Amino acid sequence: MSRRLSQGGRLIDRSRTFHFTVDGRRYGGFAGDTLASALLASNRTLMGRSFKYHRPRGVVSSGAEEPNALFGLGTGDRFEPNQRATMTELYPDLTALSQNRWPNLEQDLGGLISRAARVLPAGFYYKTFLRPRVFWKHVYEPVIRALAGLGHAPAEKDADRYEHFNVTVDVLIVGGGVAGLQAARRAGAAGLRVLLVEQTAQWGGRAPVDGAVIEGKPADAWITGVLSELQSMPNVHMRPRTMGAGVYDHGYALVYERVTDHVSGAQGPRHRLWRVRAGRILTTTGALERPLSFAGNDLPGVMLAGAVRDYVVNHAVTPGERVLVVTNNDDAYRTALALSEAGVTVPAIVDARPGGGGALAEAARSAGLRVLTGTAIAGLSGKRHVTGAALCLQDGTGEVTEQIACDTVAMSGGWSPVVHLWSHCGGKLTWDVDEVMFRPDPNRPPTGADGRGFVEAAGAANGYLATADILGDADRAARAVTEALGRSLDDAPALQAEREETAPIRAVWTMPEKAPVKLREKMWLDYQNDVKVSDVALAAQEGFESVEHAKRYTTLGMATDQGKLSNINGLAILADTLGAEIPAVGTTTFRPPYTPISIGSVAGEARGDLFQPIRRTPLHHLHEAAGAVFEPVGHWRRPYVFPRDGETVAQAVEREILTVRHKVGLLDASTLGKIIVKGPDAGRFVDMIYTNKMSTLKVGRCRYGLMCSENGFLMDDGVVARLDEQTFLCHTTSGGADHIHAHMEDWLQTEWWDWQVYVANVTEQYAQIAVAGPKAREVLETVGGMDVSKDAMAFMDWADGALAGIPVRVFRISFSGELSYEIAVPASRGEALWQALRSAGETHGIAPYGTEALHVLRAEKGLIMIGDETDGTVVPQDLGLDWAISKKKDDFIGMRGQQRRELSRPDRWKLVGLETLSGGVLPDGAYAVEEGRNANGQRNVQGRVTSTYRSPTLGRGIAMGLVRNGPDRMGEVLDFPGTDGVVHRARIVSPAFYDPEGERQNV
Amino acid sequence: MQRYSAFAIAREALRHHTGWQRAWRSPEPKRRYDTIIIGAGGHGLATAYWLGKLYGIRDVAVIEKGWLGGGNTGRNTTIIRSNYLQDPSAAIYEKSRSLYETMSQDINYNVMFSPRGVLMLAQTEAEARGYRRTAHANALQGVETQFVSSWRVKQLCPIISLEGPRYPVLGALWQPRAGTARHDAVAWGYARACSDMGMDIIQKCEVTGIRSEGGQVTGVSTTRGEIECDRLGIVVAGHSGALADMAGFRLPIESVALQALVSEPIKPAMDVVVMANTVHGYMSQSDKGEMVIGGGADGYNNYTQRGSFHHIEETVRALVETFPMISRLKMLRQWGGIVDMTGDRSPIISKTPLGNCFINCGWGTGGFKAVPGSGWAMAELMAKGQSPLAEAFTLDRFREGRFIDESVAAGVAH
């Protein structure tokens, strides 16, 4: 059984007991435990179910690489699936739920799948579920989906918040083991700004567990000293529980801090994503132990040797009473010794190397432990937990030589440097045959803009496993980084660390080496995804020779641990099956993040109201008080309509339209884009931006202008006012202001950088109010302060002045066809002007109107609307706007595009009015069909509806549309089928439904 | 070809699966072929497949620089739909979608086409109008779509939040027969079928030059020697510009990185595909249980297959507003692919200035859904010199201004 040892545990505090719940059962643990160590201490070794076969699984590791021990943590709006028990620090009242099982972890019905594993090899699903065809959607897929997945989806909106930090540092050091600490100490002493991060809560990494002695001191003591030294350096920042997640181009790195995950009921952000811009990145991320591939190696009770040592030394927990150690290298002997020292029986150390180990093996023998060399595990006994091991010769085919009773197997297949961050941005690896590992190739680092490497690896992450070598490499890397950043480093004497004589590792990819397929079918590579040695071999046999193919075909390395335990073993099997060398097979691509990070942290603070904040006009709260219904326009909210008590939206829109036609209406036009173009070359510039000749516009006058894209398509429109010789005020559509501003800057900065022009988007500086209707002039005269008579201010004039004592700029322009003034005032005075206009207009029946009335009013006049009549495929000529295209100019943006054959074709779809024969309203977006079908079997069409409304002024439905040769086909009747099958019939008419001569606006 | 079936699996299980044959042969290149296709991605393999299947052209080599299906075929978010606005697009994507329906049976390889339905959210009035228009167009194009209410959206996808503070869901364009498929399987299944027809799929063979004489291609130079041919198809997505350069013509293509990410797997939470074009994000749940998330393309050209992280942030931020529950899932992996973008964001399936050289590219951010239909049209064009499905997608449309602009209603992500 697994249990707590009576003594020891360098990380736990036995004076503080925490209670926690798993699957409704209460357990106890100590402060300093992880969920995994506390469960082991409580003799709970079954911690999960595998993904594919639902096999029972125990914890296999003690760190970030854990594939098995995953739980749902928390409840309600703080529930999160797939949390690794090994990385979960215990806190009081922690609540966890096991996963991927039904009805419970012990009796999972899905476990029956495991019995059929023989017919479910890699990729079986590509070969079956083919018939009958409809079964995939209705039977096979739903069943597969239900069995797949791991934890349950969170059901509620996340109660926690997340934040981003942005920092710039000289060096980001990832990994707070002895290499990271030593490198930080050296770089810090050189005056560099250093950020040192460590993914766990503890500094020092594995050295204290391994019993390292540095400068004559136990590792713990040395670490404490270095920590206090680092804490005294103002230029060094240290963050525990913070993981280097990804490395990107130009020294950009993502760092993921779990701020409050370890505290129950904590305040503040849960996770913090650091966006780091670093001069250099130093990875001291250590190494991960590899499992060994022997039959039955996925049984609960089989663990990594290093993890067993961690639990014994750090948490005073032994995973079993009789722990068999199996290895191909010296390091696992440390586990045997630690166990033995803690009083746990180690029945044997099974070493695959014929010659056995070095000094540590000697120490083990001296401690009375039995060491078997050249030996391997042929198989394990036990159904839900290890009960014994059968041994064989490593060089044989698996004939059993001996049975050993044990309840735990501690395995070590060697160590793989954590090269993820080195590789994310293109760093290359080299295969070290002697050390049996991929290590960073110092000649091919990820390079920055200057062509030099910007990531350096050191310590175990760079392939050094002995403490003395690790510290020496940290010194080297710190020097390299410091000098690369233009600083110098004083010479410091090399640190002294004890070093044992070691025997070389042996590459062991299966146990035994010549294992027959029956054994290979029971050797797990990827625990979570249930990928076995036989699966990778099958992939190779079927031609999936590329490591990417083999990965995708078998799903090796695609689980939540992303192959941290399985990838090297898997590609060694692939190489072996193909008869190729490991480096020729290569690795799959390392992609960020190193371990999964919360999606909440990626989103950061910008959530809810902070997600793309809403823009409100200076008059917004007045509209709110008036009961306006709002609609989103770009990032703005604009009043759609102002319904009165008892009115429906449709009734209110009609009333507003008639108010403008017969009395006077007020429109908040503040969102209208306003861009100032200023400078000696302003005239030349607006002549290029607009299709019209704008430079001839006189000061004091306005002109309606069109802007086209380079391809010639109509992009935006609006009224341009010339403020003075060198200044134009360009009005754009509400939605277009930002991108038109960007468009102007684009041309100025990339093509006409030598023109003397500035452009500025002043949209938000002004409130703008349209006063429209036959009584508009009277209202302004009542307000008083400016001569707005026809003589003083003709149609398309503008003037500065004052109204009600407020400085204003009045434009006499109209989008409704009625007498109309648009009045711009500084944003802060918008409310005062609105109120003044309302009270002055009271006797005239003034009322505010919204965007829907605006749209109908302009449609009644046949005026186009960007986004309705245009969609990026329409040229001004299609809309009868040829008059706005200057024939005198040599060039403007879009001119050349419009000369292309398709855009100048005579039979293009052109703007017309459409009147239903029934008087009803045409459906929005409907197409006019014509006879026959095209070569692809689609109905032929000859036009479409672009705007369609009920006109209260005319008492009938009106529409605008684009029809092939439309203006030449007045009076023709077209068929518009609706999506409901009803065919609407409409006659082609002029789009100017109301006051075609424009007499009403020109009074 | 060894037939795949449940029975075959049971039979092989008895001998520990030692009897499975290679899914495709891995031959040395011959000295000459009738037809060479450059690029063994989905589109290239589909082209070869239909050349053999429909036109009996089987003396074909498909040449691949890396590993088959290793480009965008194996990197996309697997969405298949055909609710396009413009006639030429709707025609080819609907052809493609309908071919997906029977693909598993046609090639005896389960590509797991899952017609679970695609919702394209309308989150502004303008978008709602655009999708109503698309629904009208689709009805005439023979594409089954429907503009549905926000209530129906919630019913189809309960994890969605209709009341996003910024972009409330006003409705959606619903295509019930759209869905997803297993992307790798499409490439593998086609490769197996092509190999079975006697075609040579030559991996790890980079084309270094295109030889021509008198306006006709005569062959290609490769890292595995010179290979002659009578007909050449270039189907290489992001690297089209480089290949066209070898052939001596230029393309209106820009290559940019497009990124995607997946969450850790969870139990089924979402049965449909949801696209939110206003905020540039889309999401579906794979059969494995991962939330598959895609977003917008990078703003600058490059070939690195990485991309900048702020795009991931923007996409995720938008989707957290749309699907609040994903906040407590974890991002498992992010990656990038190089997409070939044309000026109108529609593909090129065209003849070229070289008489017997054809090109298929420019699928941009949405090529996977088109794979079988694109191959169908390309094969027809290569075999017969013309194809109704490809007719609008010629290279000269950019010179003539005959754009096929889908951004009209669908935003950028398609």
Contacts between the chains, C-beta under 8 A, distances in Angstrom:
chain1	res1	chain2	res2	distance
A	51	B	265	7.4
A	78	B	328	7.8
A	79	B	328	6.9
A	80	B	328	4.4
A	80	B	329	7.8
A	80	B	330	8.0
A	81	B	264	7.4
A	81	B	266	5.5
A	81	B	328	7.9
A	81	B	329	7.4
A	82	B	264	4.6
A	82	B	265	7.7
A	82	B	266	7.3
A	82	B	330	6.6
A	118	B	13	4.8
A	119	B	9	5.5
A	119	B	10	5.8
A	119	B	13	4.5
A	121	B	9	8.0
A	121	B	13	7.7
A	121	B	17	5.2
A	124	B	9	5.7
A	125	B	110	6.0
A	125	B	112	7.4
A	126	B	4	7.2
A	126	B	109	5.8
A	126	B	110	5.0
A	126	B	182	7.9
A	126	B	185	5.5
A	126	B	188	7.2
A	126	B	189	7.5
A	127	B	4	3.6
A	127	B	5	7.0
A	127	B	8	6.6
A	127	B	9	5.8
A	127	B	109	7.7
A	127	B	110	6.9
A	128	B	4	6.9
A	128	B	5	6.3
A	128	B	6	4.4
A	128	B	9	5.8
A	128	B	110	6.8
A	129	B	6	8.0
A	129	B	110	5.5
A	129	B	112	8.0
A	130	B	4	7.2
A	130	B	5	6.9
A	130	B	104	5.5
A	130	B	105	6.1
A	130	B	108	6.9
A	130	B	110	5.6
A	131	B	105	7.0
A	133	B	101	7.8
A	133	B	102	7.1
A	133	B	104	7.5
A	133	B	105	6.0
A	136	B	104	7.2
A	136	B	110	7.6
A	136	B	112	6.8
A	136	B	113	7.2
A	136	B	114	7.0
A	137	B	114	6.2
A	137	B	115	5.9
A	137	B	116	7.3
A	141	B	112	7.2
A	141	B	114	5.7
A	141	B	287	6.3
A	144	B	287	5.6
A	145	B	268	4.8
A	145	B	285	7.9
A	145	B	287	5.5
A	145	B	289	7.2
A	146	B	267	7.3
A	146	B	268	6.3
A	148	B	265	6.6
A	148	B	287	6.3
A	148	B	288	5.3
A	148	B	289	5.0
A	149	B	265	4.9
A	149	B	266	5.1
A	149	B	267	4.0
A	149	B	268	6.5
A	149	B	288	7.4
A	149	B	289	3.1
A	150	B	264	6.8
A	150	B	265	5.1
A	150	B	266	6.4
A	150	B	267	7.6
A	150	B	289	6.7
A	151	B	266	5.7
A	151	B	267	7.0
A	152	B	266	6.6
A	152	B	267	5.1
A	153	B	159	7.3
A	153	B	266	4.8
A	153	B	267	6.2
A	153	B	269	3.6
A	153	B	325	6.0
A	153	B	329	7.8
A	154	B	325	4.7
A	154	B	327	7.8
A	154	B	328	4.5
A	154	B	329	7.2
A	155	B	325	6.7
A	156	B	324	7.9
A	156	B	325	7.1
A	157	B	161	7.7
A	157	B	324	3.9
A	157	B	325	7.1
A	157	B	327	7.6
A	158	B	324	6.4
A	158	B	325	7.6
A	158	B	327	3.7
A	158	B	328	5.1
A	160	B	327	7.9
A	160	B	328	7.9
A	162	B	327	7.9
A	246	B	309	7.1
A	246	B	334	7.8
A	248	B	306	7.0
A	248	B	308	7.0
A	248	B	309	5.7
A	249	B	304	7.5
A	249	B	306	6.9
A	249	B	308	7.5
A	252	B	309	7.0
A	254	B	309	6.5
A	275	B	309	7.6
A	425	B	306	7.1
A	426	B	304	7.7
A	517	B	16	4.5
A	517	B	18	6.8
A	518	B	16	7.1
A	521	B	16	6.6
A	534	B	16	7.3
A	534	B	17	7.3
A	538	B	17	5.5
A	538	B	20	6.6
A	541	B	18	7.7
A	541	B	20	6.2
A	541	B	22	7.5
A	542	B	20	5.3
A	542	B	21	7.3
A	542	B	22	5.8
A	542	B	23	5.1
A	543	B	22	3.8
A	543	B	23	4.9
A	543	B	24	5.6
A	543	B	25	7.9
A	543	B	26	6.4
A	544	B	23	7.3
A	545	B	26	7.4
A	546	B	66	7.7
A	546	B	67	3.9
A	546	B	70	7.1
A	546	B	203	7.5
A	548	B	67	5.9
A	548	B	70	5.9
A	548	B	74	7.3
A	549	B	67	6.0
A	549	B	69	7.9
A	549	B	188	8.0
A	552	B	74	6.9
A	552	B	184	4.8
A	553	B	184	7.6
A	553	B	188	7.8
A	555	B	288	7.9
A	560	B	264	4.9
A	560	B	265	7.5
A	560	B	332	6.3
A	562	B	332	7.0
A	562	B	333	6.6
A	589	B	335	7.4
A	591	B	333	5.0
A	591	B	334	6.0
A	591	B	335	5.2
A	592	B	333	7.8
A	592	B	334	5.7
A	593	B	331	6.2
A	593	B	333	7.8
A	593	B	334	7.4
A	596	B	263	7.9
A	596	B	264	5.5
A	596	B	330	3.5
A	596	B	331	6.0
A	596	B	332	4.9
A	597	B	330	6.1
A	597	B	331	5.5
A	598	B	327	7.3
A	598	B	328	6.8
A	598	B	329	7.6
A	598	B	330	5.5
A	598	B	331	7.6
A	599	B	263	6.5
A	599	B	316	5.7
A	599	B	320	6.5
A	599	B	326	5.1
A	599	B	327	5.7
A	599	B	328	7.5
A	599	B	329	5.2
A	599	B	330	6.5
A	599	B	331	5.5
A	600	B	320	7.0
A	600	B	327	3.9
A	600	B	328	6.4
A	602	B	312	6.5
A	602	B	313	5.8
A	602	B	316	4.5
A	602	B	317	7.7
A	602	B	331	6.0
A	603	B	313	7.1
A	603	B	316	5.2
A	603	B	317	4.4
A	603	B	320	4.4
A	603	B	327	6.7
A	604	B	313	6.9
A	604	B	317	7.0
A	606	B	317	5.4
A	607	B	317	7.3
A	607	B	320	6.2
A	607	B	321	6.8
A	607	B	327	8.0
A	608	B	165	5.7
A	608	B	321	7.7
A	609	B	165	5.4
A	611	B	164	7.7
A	611	B	165	6.9
A	611	B	166	5.5
A	611	B	317	6.2
A	611	B	318	7.6
A	611	B	321	5.1
A	612	B	166	4.8
A	612	B	279	8.0
A	613	B	166	8.0
A	614	B	165	7.5
A	614	B	166	6.6
A	631	B	125	5.6
A	632	B	123	7.9
A	632	B	124	5.3
A	632	B	125	7.2
A	632	B	166	7.8
A	632	B	167	7.0
A	632	B	168	7.9
A	633	B	124	7.9
A	635	B	166	7.9
A	711	B	343	7.3
A	711	B	401	7.0
A	711	B	403	7.0
A	712	B	401	7.1
A	735	B	126	7.8
A	867	B	126	5.7
A	868	B	129	7.8
A	871	B	130	7.9
A	871	B	405	7.9
A	871	B	408	4.3
A	871	B	409	7.5
A	872	B	405	5.5
A	872	B	407	6.2
A	872	B	408	5.6
A	873	B	403	6.7
A	873	B	405	5.2
A	873	B	408	6.2
A	897	B	401	6.5
A	900	B	399	7.1
A	900	B	400	5.6
A	900	B	401	3.3
A	901	B	400	4.6
A	901	B	401	6.5
A	902	B	397	7.8
A	902	B	400	5.0
A	902	B	401	3.9
A	902	B	402	4.4
A	902	B	403	7.8
A	903	B	401	4.5
A	923	B	132	7.7
A	923	B	136	7.2
A	924	B	129	5.9
A	924	B	132	5.3
A	924	B	133	7.1
A	925	B	129	6.4
A	925	B	130	7.8
A	925	B	132	4.4
A	925	B	133	2.9
A	925	B	134	7.5
A	925	B	135	7.3
A	925	B	136	4.9
A	925	B	137	7.8
A	926	B	136	5.0
A	927	B	136	5.4
A	927	B	137	6.2
A	927	B	140	5.9
A	929	B	140	6.5
A	934	B	87	6.9
A	934	B	388	7.9
A	935	B	388	3.7
A	935	B	391	7.3
A	936	B	87	7.3
A	936	B	88	7.8
A	936	B	91	3.8
A	936	B	95	7.8
A	936	B	388	5.4
A	936	B	389	6.3
A	937	B	91	7.8
A	937	B	142	6.3
A	938	B	87	5.4
A	938	B	90	7.0
A	938	B	91	6.2
A	938	B	140	6.3
A	938	B	141	4.5
A	938	B	142	6.4
A	939	B	140	3.9
A	939	B	141	7.3
A	941	B	87	7.8
A	941	B	140	6.2
A	944	B	133	7.2
A	944	B	136	7.7
A	977	B	136	7.9
A	977	B	139	7.1
A	977	B	140	7.2
A	978	B	136	7.5
A	979	B	135	5.2
A	979	B	136	5.9
A	979	B	139	5.3
A	979	B	146	7.3
A	979	B	147	7.3
